[in-house]
Amino acid sequence: MSSTAPQPASPKSWTDLRIEILVGIFLRTGVLLAAAIVLTGGILYLAQSHGPRPNYQHFQAEPAQFTHLTPTLHGVATLNPESIIMLGLLVLIATPVARVGMCIVGFLFERDHLYTAISAIVLVILLYSLFFHK
């Protein structure tokens, strides 16, 4: 009688623990990257600000250049401090959205169709709320 014991998972196999570790590393990296970008923009902003102190008593909406991605990227290319700070905030916002995408890929490799579907629904809701808000 030969009994076959279950084989241990190979280091490259997709398991819940491995997905959690990869997602955790991704989230930490995204937050640290966003913080570094915002810090860089903040330092440039302070280094270039020589005018009068801004008046914050009345709310002023964000400038039109920050309502779309293309002008923000052009501002980053010209080392505009406000654009760099905005890029850092966009990276911070994109990090959890990309996390859901990573989970979808991980669940696909695990062949866990229920969690793949749930994650896909969450991703659609997140993307809808980001791009089609009013």
C-alpha positions in Angstrom: 0.0 0.0 0.0 1.4 3.3 -1.0 0.1 6.4 0.4 0.9 9.7 -1.1 1.2 12.5 1.3 0.2 15.9 0.1 3.1 17.7 -1.3 4.1 21.0 0.3 3.4 24.1 -1.8 6.4 25.2 -3.8 7.8 28.6 -3.0 6.4 30.0 -6.3 2.9 28.7 -5.8 0.1 31.1 -5.2 -1.3 30.8 -1.7 -3.3 33.1 0.5 -0.3 33.8 2.6 1.9 34.6 -0.4 -0.8 37.0 -1.8 -1.1 38.7 1.5 2.7 39.2 1.8 3.0 40.5 -1.8 0.0 42.9 -1.3 1.5 44.1 2.0 4.8 44.8 0.3 3.1 46.6 -2.6 1.0 48.8 -0.2 4.0 49.8 1.8 6.0 50.5 -1.3 3.2 52.6 -2.8 2.7 54.7 0.3 6.5 55.2 0.7 6.8 56.2 -2.9 3.9 58.6 -2.6 5.4 60.1 0.5 8.7 60.6 -1.2 7.1 62.3 -4.2 5.1 64.6 -2.0 8.1 65.4 0.2 10.1 66.2 -2.9 7.4 68.5 -4.2 7.1 70.1 -0.8 10.8 70.8 -0.6 10.7 72.3 -4.1 7.7 74.4 -3.1 9.3 75.8 0.0 12.6 76.5 -1.9 10.7 78.4 -4.7 8.2 80.3 -2.5 9.5 83.8 -2.0 6.3 85.7 -2.5 3.7 86.9 0.1 2.1 84.4 2.4 -1.0 82.8 0.9 -4.4 83.7 2.3 -6.2 80.6 3.5 -9.2 82.3 5.0 -11.4 81.7 1.9 -11.6 78.3 0.2 -10.2 78.2 -3.3 -10.7 75.1 -5.4 -7.8 73.4 -7.1 -6.5 75.1 -10.3 -7.8 73.7 -13.6 -4.4 72.1 -14.3 -4.9 69.7 -11.5 -8.3 68.4 -12.6 -6.7 66.3 -15.4 -3.7 64.0 -15.6 -2.0 65.4 -18.7 -1.4 68.9 -17.4 -0.2 67.5 -14.1 2.3 65.3 -15.9 3.5 68.3 -18.0 3.9 70.2 -14.7 6.0 67.4 -13.3 8.2 67.5 -16.4 8.8 71.2 -15.8 9.5 70.5 -12.1 6.4 72.5 -11.0 6.2 71.8 -7.2 2.4 71.8 -7.0 2.3 69.2 -9.9 4.8 67.0 -8.2 2.8 67.1 -5.0 -0.4 66.3 -7.0 1.5 63.3 -8.6 2.3 62.0 -5.1 -1.3 62.2 -4.1 -2.3 60.4 -7.3 0.2 57.7 -6.6 -1.3 57.4 -3.1 -4.9 57.2 -4.5 -3.8 54.6 -7.1 -2.1 52.3 -4.6 -5.2 50.7 -3.1 -6.8 50.5 -6.5 -3.8 48.7 -7.9 -4.0 46.4 -4.8 -7.4 45.2 -5.9 -6.0 44.5 -9.3 -3.2 42.5 -7.7 -5.7 40.5 -5.7 -7.6 39.7 -8.9 -4.4 38.3 -10.5 -3.6 36.4 -7.3 -7.1 34.9 -7.1 -6.9 34.0 -10.7 -3.7 32.0 -10.1 -5.3 30.4 -7.1 -8.3 29.5 -9.3 -10.6 31.1 -6.7 -13.4 32.2 -8.9 -15.6 33.7 -6.2 -13.0 36.0 -4.8 -11.9 36.9 -8.4 -15.4 38.0 -9.2 -15.9 39.9 -5.9 -12.5 41.7 -6.5 -13.4 42.5 -10.0 -16.7 44.0 -8.9 -14.9 46.1 -6.3 -12.4 47.3 -8.9 -15.2 48.3 -11.3 -16.8 50.3 -8.5 -13.5 52.0 -7.5 -12.7 52.9 -11.1 -16.3 54.2 -11.7 -16.1 56.4 -8.6 -12.7 57.7 -9.6 -13.4 58.5 -13.3 -17.2 59.1 -13.5 -17.9 61.1 -10.4 -19.9 64.3 -10.6 
